[in-house]
């Protein structure tokens, strides 16, 4: 039993990486049939060990409806199951590792009757793992490999991540309105599963930030840092769950307010992006003021867009010419000389991001 191991669950995870790679390699070499050179009894013993770890992580949680209930009953289990895992110390990472190990060893052990006897539990653990892993960096390849292996073995018992999204798994209807709207944020705030609310907000905000990085690097970096700080405090137990929910909701509102900034300034989205690139230097804001920065942003957007060639980011002579354009505009409006080099670099970084969209739509 895993409880008898020194150090508890953590010890088992230390060797998981090599063991999972070997198990997946063995599975792959077998052509996906589940038949391997591994002794069947040894495979079953591995399954039982990994199964006990998963049982420990879900101790006290009743998932019997996963076997006895219909599709809606199964789906309704997932919000509470995620909350159960997320309320534990490092619960998310622990369950991702544990279910990964169980899934791969299970693939090696079937069709042994002891493995088939826990098939429904394995599909439940994998469903919880799937929704927790969704949106987590670095999980895509592993999720595909696991889903492919298990679908071949469990005959559709597994909830496919491609079908279930994080709204459905959290017990929420997918919003027809913006996920940053006050109405939707209020719905998340009122969720009874508080840890799941944090997880959902974190994933949604991270997705929004990634989208913004395609059009406004300064703004996306700022929001990414704010999100990282809030989550880090929560993970370190420096703030309570209710407090981090409020911080994340406030961040969402700040992002919505940032979207309205262009309208308030009379700038389009491209001009706002260059304005933000210039505004990173507080001294420049104090010296020049908002009206002048808006003029600079407009001229930068117009000049760079007009001169951006298809391959300008790859040709040094064209980049050098673009740098000349930017510096000339900054000097024209009296941008502080000691801040011009940094501003030029930031503006060019922003231009590279927008240039990709310009070449696509050209």
VOPAGU-2260 file (C-alpha; in pm, 1 decimal, decimal comma):
REM VOPAGU-2260
SITE   aa  ch    i         X         Y         Z
SITE  UNK   A    0       0,0       0,0       0,0
SITE  UNK   A    1     122,8     350,5     -78,8
SITE  UNK   A    2      55,3     470,7     274,6
SITE  UNK   A    3     335,9     250,0     403,1
SITE  UNK   A    4     598,6     419,8     189,2
SITE  UNK   A    5     827,4     667,3     365,7
SITE  UNK   A    6     733,5    1024,3     285,0
SITE  UNK   A    7     384,1     930,0     161,8
SITE  UNK   A    8     267,9    1007,1    -189,2
SITE  UNK   A    9     556,8    1236,2    -282,5
SITE  UNK   A   10     810,6     951,1    -293,4
SITE  UNK   A   11     622,8     774,5    -570,7
SITE  UNK   A   12     622,4    1079,7    -793,2
SITE  UNK   A   13     999,0    1119,8    -788,9
SITE  UNK   A   14    1046,1     828,7   -1027,5
SITE  UNK   A   15     738,8     872,7   -1241,5
SITE  UNK   A   16     894,6    1049,3   -1538,0
SITE  UNK   A   17    1125,7     763,9   -1643,5
SITE  UNK   A   18     866,6     495,5   -1560,5
SITE  UNK   A   19     596,6     668,1   -1771,9
SITE  UNK   A   20     827,7     713,7   -2066,7
SITE  UNK   A   21     920,3     343,7   -2054,3
SITE  UNK   A   22     558,0     237,6   -2018,6
SITE  UNK   A   23     444,7     454,6   -2310,1
SITE  UNK   A   24     733,4     330,4   -2523,3
SITE  UNK   A   25     635,6     -27,7   -2446,6
SITE  UNK   A   26     274,5      44,9   -2534,1
SITE  UNK   A   27     374,4     211,8   -2858,3
SITE  UNK   A   28     602,1     -75,9   -2958,8
SITE  UNK   A   29     313,3    -316,8   -2912,2
SITE  UNK   A   30     120,0    -136,2   -3183,3
SITE  UNK   A   31    -145,1     -10,2   -2944,7
SITE  UNK   A   32    -286,6    -353,7   -2871,9
SITE  UNK   A   33    -198,3    -360,1   -2502,8
SITE  UNK   A   34       0,8    -682,1   -2550,3
SITE  UNK   A   35     360,1    -641,4   -2434,7
SITE  UNK   A   36     654,2    -846,3   -2328,1
SITE  UNK   A   37     582,6    -734,7   -1971,8
SITE  UNK   A   38     469,6   -1018,7   -1748,4
SITE  UNK   A   39      93,6    -991,0   -1692,6
SITE  UNK   A   40     119,1   -1036,4   -1317,6
SITE  UNK   A   41     379,2    -761,9   -1296,2
SITE  UNK   A   42     157,4    -527,9   -1499,1
SITE  UNK   A   43    -141,2    -596,8   -1273,2
SITE  UNK   A   44      71,9    -529,9    -966,0
SITE  UNK   A   45     172,8    -192,7   -1111,3
SITE  UNK   A   46    -190,6    -110,0   -1184,6
SITE  UNK   A   47    -291,4    -190,6    -827,4
SITE  UNK   A   48     -13,6      29,8    -688,9
SITE  UNK   A   49    -113,1     328,6    -904,4
SITE  UNK   A   50    -481,8     263,2    -839,9
SITE  UNK   A   51    -426,2     280,4    -463,5
SITE  UNK   A   52    -257,8     618,6    -503,8
SITE  UNK   A   53    -557,7     752,1    -694,9
SITE  UNK   A   54    -794,7     609,2    -435,3
SITE  UNK   A   55    -598,6     797,7    -171,7
SITE  UNK   A   56    -632,6    1123,7    -359,2
SITE  UNK   A   57   -1009,5    1074,8    -392,0
SITE  UNK   A   58   -1055,1     939,3     -37,7
SITE  UNK   A   59   -1386,2    1056,3     106,8
SITE  UNK   A   60   -1535,6    1145,4    -230,8
SITE  UNK   A   61   -1830,5     938,6    -358,1
SITE  UNK   A   62   -1819,3     884,4    -734,9
SITE  UNK   A   63   -2054,8     585,3    -749,3
SITE  UNK   A   64   -2286,9     782,3    -979,2
SITE  UNK   A   65   -2015,6     760,6   -1243,5
SITE  UNK   A   66   -2105,7     392,0   -1282,3
SITE  UNK   A   67   -2475,6     392,5   -1196,4
SITE  UNK   A   68   -2591,8     722,6   -1343,1
SITE  UNK   A   69   -2649,6     852,0   -1691,3
SITE  UNK   A   70   -2442,9    1110,1   -1884,8
SITE  UNK   A   71   -2581,6    1407,3   -1691,9
SITE  UNK   A   72   -2516,7    1239,3   -1356,4
SITE  UNK   A   73   -2158,4    1172,5   -1461,8
SITE  UNK   A   74   -2108,3    1528,8   -1573,7
SITE  UNK   A   75   -2253,1    1668,0   -1251,0
SITE  UNK   A   76   -1984,9    1482,7   -1052,5
SITE  UNK   A   77   -1696,1    1670,5   -1209,8
SITE  UNK   A   78   -1723,9    2013,3   -1040,1
SITE  UNK   A   79   -1725,0    1855,1    -692,9
SITE  UNK   A   80   -1448,6    1611,8    -791,6
SITE  UNK   A   81   -1226,5    1896,4    -909,6
SITE  UNK   A   82   -1296,4    2088,8    -590,2
SITE  UNK   A   83   -1200,2    1780,9    -385,7
SITE  UNK   A   84    -863,0    1760,7    -561,9
SITE  UNK   A   85    -792,4    2133,8    -572,0
SITE  UNK   A   86    -855,8    2168,5    -197,1
SITE  UNK   A   87    -556,0    1941,5    -127,2
SITE  UNK   A   88    -196,3    2062,6    -111,5
SITE  UNK   A   89     -62,9    2052,2    -467,3
SITE  UNK   A   90    -366,4    1839,3    -548,8
SITE  UNK   A   91    -377,1    1925,5    -917,6
SITE  UNK   A   92     -19,0    1823,6    -993,6
SITE  UNK   A   93     -47,0    1513,8    -777,5
SITE  UNK   A   94    -358,2    1387,4    -953,2
SITE  UNK   A   95    -218,4    1465,6   -1299,1
SITE  UNK   A   96      87,1    1252,8   -1221,6
SITE  UNK   A   97    -103,5     974,8   -1045,8
SITE  UNK   A   98    -370,1     931,2   -1313,5
SITE  UNK   A   99    -108,2     943,7   -1588,2
SITE  UNK   A  100      75,6     657,2   -1422,3
SITE  UNK   A  101    -244,8     459,9   -1365,2
SITE  UNK   A  102    -362,3     511,1   -1722,9
SITE  UNK   A  103     -42,6     386,3   -1880,6
SITE  UNK   A  104      -2,5      83,3   -1654,4
SITE  UNK   A  105    -370,5       2,1   -1705,6
SITE  UNK   A  106    -308,1      -6,9   -2080,7
SITE  UNK   A  107     -42,4    -271,1   -2022,2
SITE  UNK   A  108    -253,7    -484,5   -1789,1
SITE  UNK   A  109    -575,1    -531,1   -1989,3
SITE  UNK   A  110    -750,8    -760,6   -2059,8
SITE  UNK   A  111    -663,6    -912,7   -1722,7
SITE  UNK   A  112    -981,1    -942,3   -1515,3
SITE  UNK   A  113    -835,4    -743,9   -1223,2
SITE  UNK   A  114    -765,4    -453,8   -1456,3
SITE  UNK   A  115   -1107,9    -469,2   -1619,3
SITE  UNK   A  116   -1270,1    -470,8   -1275,3
SITE  UNK   A  117   -1151,2    -113,7   -1213,5
SITE  UNK   A  118   -1224,6      11,0   -1566,1
SITE  UNK   A  119   -1501,9     249,7   -1456,7
SITE  UNK   A  120   -1287,5     400,7   -1182,1
SITE  UNK   A  121   -1002,7     453,2   -1426,9
SITE  UNK   A  122   -1236,2     634,6   -1666,0
SITE  UNK   A  123   -1357,8     857,4   -1378,4
SITE  UNK   A  124   -1003,9     943,0   -1267,9
SITE  UNK   A  125    -909,8    1016,1   -1629,6
SITE  UNK   A  126   -1213,7    1241,0   -1679,9
SITE  UNK   A  127   -1117,0    1449,4   -1375,3
SITE  UNK   A  128    -756,1    1459,5   -1489,8
SITE  UNK   A  129    -862,6    1566,6   -1838,3
SITE  UNK   A  130   -1061,5    1871,7   -1728,1
SITE  UNK   A  131    -794,2    1975,4   -1478,1
SITE  UNK   A  132    -521,5    1944,5   -1740,1
SITE  UNK   A  133    -718,1    2135,4   -2004,8
SITE  UNK   A  134    -548,2    2467,2   -2068,1
SITE  UNK   A  135    -235,5    2368,5   -1874,0
SITE  UNK   A  136      88,5    2437,9   -2062,3
SITE  UNK   A  137     273,7    2129,4   -2175,9
SITE  UNK   A  138     -20,5    1890,6   -2139,2
SITE  UNK   A  139    -139,7    1870,4   -2500,1
SITE  UNK   A  140      87,3    1591,2   -2622,0
SITE  UNK   A  141      42,2    1377,5   -2313,8
SITE  UNK   A  142    -335,3    1418,5   -2320,7
SITE  UNK   A  143    -349,5    1304,4   -2681,1
SITE  UNK   A  144    -138,1     997,1   -2613,8
SITE  UNK   A  145    -338,8     898,7   -2308,6
SITE  UNK   A  146    -677,6     958,9   -2467,3
SITE  UNK   A  147    -580,1     759,0   -2774,8
SITE  UNK   A  148    -458,3     464,6   -2568,2
SITE  UNK   A  149    -756,2     453,2   -2336,0
SITE  UNK   A  150   -1021,4     496,6   -2605,7
SITE  UNK   A  151    -888,0     180,5   -2769,6
SITE  UNK   A  152    -917,4     -12,2   -2445,7
SITE  UNK   A  153   -1219,5     117,3   -2258,2
SITE  UNK   A  154   -1459,7     129,3   -2555,2
SITE  UNK   A  155   -1580,2     482,2   -2511,3
SITE  UNK   A  156   -1597,7     488,6   -2131,0
SITE  UNK   A  157   -1359,8     781,9   -2119,4
SITE  UNK   A  158   -1493,0    1135,3   -2145,5
SITE  UNK   A  159   -1300,9    1285,1   -2434,4
SITE  UNK   A  160   -1131,4    1616,0   -2365,6
SITE  UNK   A  161   -1213,5    1716,3   -2717,9
SITE  UNK   A  162   -1585,3    1705,1   -2632,9
SITE  UNK   A  163   -1589,8    1839,3   -2279,9
SITE  UNK   A  164   -1481,1    2197,7   -2221,1
SITE  UNK   A  165   -1397,7    2368,6   -1893,7
SITE  UNK   A  166   -1736,1    2543,2   -1870,5
SITE  UNK   A  167   -1926,9    2216,5   -1895,5
SITE  UNK   A  168   -1695,8    2043,9   -1649,9
SITE  UNK   A  169   -1733,7    2327,1   -1399,6
SITE  UNK   A  170   -2112,3    2307,2   -1410,3
SITE  UNK   A  171   -2149,3    2636,2   -1598,3
SITE  UNK   A  172   -2320,9    2711,2   -1926,0
SITE  UNK   A  173   -2083,8    2845,1   -2187,9
SITE  UNK   A  174   -2150,5    3220,1   -2187,7
SITE  UNK   A  175   -2300,7    3384,2   -2493,8
SITE  UNK   A  176   -2149,4    3705,0   -2361,2
SITE  UNK   A  177   -1789,6    3796,3   -2290,2
SITE  UNK   A  178   -1623,2    3593,6   -2017,1
SITE  UNK   A  179   -1504,7    3926,1   -1877,8
SITE  UNK   A  180   -1857,8    4058,1   -1834,5
SITE  UNK   A  181   -1987,5    4145,8   -1488,3
SITE  UNK   A  182   -2269,9    3894,0   -1530,3
SITE  UNK   A  183   -2042,5    3597,7   -1599,4
SITE  UNK   A  184   -1788,1    3696,7   -1334,2
SITE  UNK   A  185   -2068,7    3718,3   -1078,5
SITE  UNK   A  186   -2172,1    3364,0   -1170,6
SITE  UNK   A  187   -1821,1    3237,4   -1104,5
SITE  UNK   A  188   -1802,7    3432,2    -776,6
SITE  UNK   A  189   -2117,4    3252,2    -657,9
SITE  UNK   A  190   -1990,8    2901,4    -736,9
SITE  UNK   A  191   -1999,1    2681,0    -424,0
SITE  UNK   A  192   -1672,6    2513,4    -531,1
SITE  UNK   A  193   -1432,9    2792,8    -436,2
SITE  UNK   A  194   -1106,7    2626,6    -540,8
SITE  UNK   A  195   -1259,0    2531,5    -873,7
SITE  UNK   A  196   -1365,3    2894,2    -920,9
SITE  UNK   A  197   -1000,0    2998,1    -879,7
SITE  UNK   A  198    -888,1    2733,4   -1128,0
SITE  UNK   A  199   -1151,0    2836,6   -1381,5
SITE  UNK   A  200   -1070,7    3207,0   -1351,3
SITE  UNK   A  201    -700,8    3135,7   -1384,6
SITE  UNK   A  202    -751,0    2936,4   -1705,9
SITE  UNK   A  203    -990,3    3186,9   -1860,1
SITE  UNK   A  204    -770,4    3486,0   -1781,9
SITE  UNK   A  205    -460,1    3307,0   -1909,7
SITE  UNK   A  206    -643,4    3241,2   -2236,2
SITE  UNK   A  207    -744,7    3605,3   -2264,3
SITE  UNK   A  208    -387,2    3715,4   -2201,0
SITE  UNK   A  209    -252,7    3480,3   -2469,1
SITE  UNK   A  210    -500,0    3629,1   -2716,1
SITE  UNK   A  211    -392,5    3982,6   -2625,5
SITE  UNK   A  212     -26,2    3891,2   -2676,9
SITE  UNK   A  213    -105,1    3866,5   -3048,0
SITE  UNK   A  214    -192,3    4234,2   -3064,9
SITE  UNK   A  215     -49,9    4418,1   -2760,9
SITE  UNK   A  216     268,7    4285,3   -2602,5
SITE  UNK   A  217     301,4    4550,4   -2331,8
SITE  UNK   A  218     -53,6    4507,3   -2209,0
SITE  UNK   A  219     -36,8    4127,0   -2217,9
SITE  UNK   A  220     291,9    4121,6   -2024,2
SITE  UNK   A  221     147,8    4348,2   -1758,8
SITE  UNK   A  222    -164,7    4135,7   -1714,5
SITE  UNK   A  223      38,6    3814,1   -1719,8
SITE  UNK   A  224     252,4    3940,7   -1432,0
SITE  UNK   A  225     -53,8    4044,8   -1232,2
SITE  UNK   A  226    -210,1    3701,3   -1284,5
SITE  UNK   A  227     112,4    3528,0   -1187,7
SITE  UNK   A  228     143,0    3728,4    -867,0
SITE  UNK   A  229    -214,4    3655,1    -760,3
SITE  UNK   A  230    -184,6    3283,2    -829,0
SITE  UNK   A  231     153,4    3263,5    -657,0
SITE  UNK   A  232      11,0    3420,4    -339,7
SITE  UNK   A  233    -277,7    3175,2    -348,9
SITE  UNK   A  234     -52,1    2873,7    -400,9
SITE  UNK   A  235     171,5    2988,0    -114,6
SITE  UNK   A  236    -138,5    3025,1     105,0
SITE  UNK   A  237     -56,0    3392,5     152,0
SITE  UNK   A  238    -418,8    3484,9      78,9
SITE  UNK   A  239    -750,0    3306,1     126,8
SITE  UNK   A  240    -949,0    3152,1    -158,3
SITE  UNK   A  241   -1218,6    3419,8    -140,3
SITE  UNK   A  242    -955,1    3692,4    -162,6
SITE  UNK   A  243    -780,6    3549,3    -469,1
SITE  UNK   A  244   -1119,6    3512,2    -640,9
SITE  UNK   A  245   -1179,9    3882,8    -585,5
SITE  UNK   A  246    -830,0    3968,4    -712,6
SITE  UNK   A  247    -881,6    3763,3   -1027,5
SITE  UNK   A  248   -1224,4    3914,3   -1087,3
SITE  UNK   A  249   -1073,1    4260,5   -1047,2
SITE  UNK   A  250    -804,3    4166,3   -1299,0
SITE  UNK   A  251   -1077,4    4062,7   -1542,0
SITE  UNK   A  252   -1245,4    4399,6   -1491,5
SITE  UNK   A  253    -913,5    4578,0   -1549,0
SITE  UNK   A  254    -880,2    4389,9   -1877,6
SITE  UNK   A  255   -1229,4    4498,0   -1980,0
SITE  UNK   A  256   -1143,5    4857,5   -1890,8
SITE  UNK   A  257    -828,3    4833,8   -2101,7
SITE  UNK   A  258   -1044,1    4731,5   -2397,4
SITE  UNK   A  259   -1241,7    5053,7   -2361,5
SITE  UNK   A  260    -929,9    5267,8   -2347,7
SITE  UNK   A  261    -900,6    5299,7   -2723,3
SITE  UNK   A  262   -1255,0    5433,0   -2750,3
SITE  UNK   A  263   -1185,4    5686,3   -2476,3
SITE  UNK   A  264    -863,8    5797,6   -2644,3
SITE  UNK   A  265   -1005,0    5794,6   -2996,0
SITE  UNK   A  266    -744,0    5538,3   -3104,6
SITE  UNK   A  267    -785,6    5213,2   -3292,6
SITE  UNK   A  268    -644,2    4886,1   -3152,6
SITE  UNK   A  269    -311,9    4918,8   -3336,4
SITE  UNK   A  270    -263,1    5277,4   -3220,1
SITE  UNK   A  271    -347,5    5177,5   -2860,9
SITE  UNK   A  272     -80,7    4906,6   -2875,2
SITE  UNK   A  273     184,6    5161,9   -2974,7
SITE  UNK   A  274      54,5    5407,1   -2714,1
SITE  UNK   A  275     103,5    5137,3   -2448,2
SITE  UNK   A  276     454,7    5073,0   -2577,8
SITE  UNK   A  277     538,0    5441,4   -2531,1
SITE  UNK   A  278     365,1    5469,8   -2195,4
SITE  UNK   A  279     591,5    5211,1   -2028,8
SITE  UNK   A  280     824,4    5500,7   -1953,3
SITE  UNK   A  281     654,4    5709,0   -1685,0
SITE  UNK   A  282     900,3    5992,9   -1736,8
SITE  UNK   A  283     790,3    6022,5   -2098,9
SITE  UNK   A  284     427,8    6047,3   -1990,4
SITE  UNK   A  285     513,1    6324,2   -1745,0
SITE  UNK   A  286     721,0    6516,5   -2000,1
SITE  UNK   A  287     500,4    6482,9   -2306,6
SITE  UNK   A  288     152,1    6420,3   -2169,9
SITE  UNK   A  289    -131,7    6213,0   -2307,8
SITE  UNK   A  290    -220,0    6426,0   -2617,2
SITE  UNK   A  291     135,0    6414,4   -2756,5
SITE  UNK   A  292     170,5    6040,4   -2688,7
SITE  UNK   A  293    -148,7    5983,3   -2886,0
SITE  UNK   A  294      -7,7    6178,1   -3179,6
SITE  UNK   A  295     312,5    5971,4   -3167,8
SITE  UNK   A  296     114,1    5646,8   -3148,3
SITE  UNK   A  297     -94,1    5739,9   -3452,6
SITE  UNK   A  298     207,7    5831,8   -3661,3
SITE  UNK   A  299     398,8    5521,1   -3555,6
SITE  UNK   A  300     108,5    5295,3   -3650,5
SITE  UNK   A  301      64,5    5464,5   -3988,2
SITE  UNK   A  302     435,7    5476,1   -4074,5
SITE  UNK   A  303     520,8    5123,5   -3965,3
SITE  UNK   A  304     218,5    4968,7   -4133,1
SITE  UNK   A  305     295,0    5151,8   -4458,3
SITE  UNK   A  306     659,5    5040,2   -4461,7
SITE  UNK   A  307     624,2    4687,6   -4318,8
SITE  UNK   A  308     728,2    4440,3   -4585,5
SITE  UNK   A  309     644,0    4071,4   -4583,3
SITE  UNK   A  310     988,0    3969,9   -4460,5
SITE  UNK   A  311    1100,9    4284,7   -4282,8
SITE  UNK   A  312    1152,2    4108,0   -3949,7
SITE  UNK   A  313    1402,9    3871,8   -4116,0
SITE  UNK   A  314    1609,2    4125,9   -4310,3
SITE  UNK   A  315    1847,9    4332,7   -4101,9
SITE  UNK   A  316    1872,2    4618,6   -4350,0
SITE  UNK   A  317    1493,7    4658,9   -4351,7
SITE  UNK   A  318    1482,5    4636,4   -3971,7
SITE  UNK   A  319    1749,0    4905,1   -3954,2
SITE  UNK   A  320    1541,1    5131,4   -4177,1
SITE  UNK   A  321    1235,1    5071,4   -3961,3
SITE  UNK   A  322    1442,0    5163,6   -3656,3
SITE  UNK   A  323    1532,3    5490,9   -3827,3
SITE  UNK   A  324    1164,3    5569,5   -3888,0
SITE  UNK   A  325    1078,0    5509,1   -3523,6
SITE  UNK   A  326    1363,4    5721,7   -3387,8
SITE  UNK   A  327    1281,9    6003,3   -3629,0
SITE  UNK   A  328     920,4    6014,4   -3506,0
SITE  UNK   A  329    1025,9    6005,7   -3140,5
SITE  UNK   A  330    1268,4    6294,4   -3192,4
SITE  UNK   A  331    1008,8    6490,9   -3387,1
SITE  UNK   A  332     776,1    6500,8   -3086,3
SITE  UNK   A  333    1049,9    6557,2   -2826,5
SITE  UNK   A  334    1046,8    6210,4   -2669,3
SITE  UNK   A  335    1310,3    6218,0   -2387,0
SITE  UNK   A  336    1649,2    6134,7   -2550,1
SITE  UNK   A  337    1764,1    5906,1   -2267,8
SITE  UNK   A  338    1449,0    5694,5   -2307,6
SITE  UNK   A  339    1443,3    5677,4   -2686,2
SITE  UNK   A  340    1647,6    5357,9   -2725,6
SITE  UNK   A  341    1428,1    5155,5   -2491,3
SITE  UNK   A  342    1112,4    5296,5   -2648,1
SITE  UNK   A  343    1241,1    5216,7   -2995,8
SITE  UNK   A  344    1306,1    4855,7   -2900,0
SITE  UNK   A  345     961,6    4814,6   -2743,6
SITE  UNK   A  346     789,5    4976,2   -3042,4
SITE  UNK   A  347     973,4    4743,2   -3283,0
SITE  UNK   A  348     873,9    4438,7   -3074,4
SITE  UNK   A  349     515,0    4555,6   -3094,5
SITE  UNK   A  350     549,1    4615,3   -3467,8
SITE  UNK   A  351     671,7    4257,6   -3522,6
SITE  UNK   A  352     362,0    4118,9   -3352,6
SITE  UNK   A  353     125,3    4333,3   -3557,8
SITE  UNK   A  354     317,5    4270,9   -3879,7
SITE  UNK   A  355     218,8    3905,0   -3869,2
SITE  UNK   A  356    -148,4    4006,5   -3878,5
SITE  UNK   A  357     -89,0    4270,7   -4145,7
SITE  UNK   A  358      73,6    4018,8   -4380,4
SITE  UNK   A  359    -211,6    3771,8   -4327,9
SITE  UNK   A  360    -482,7    4027,8   -4403,5
SITE  UNK   A  361    -292,7    4202,8   -4681,4
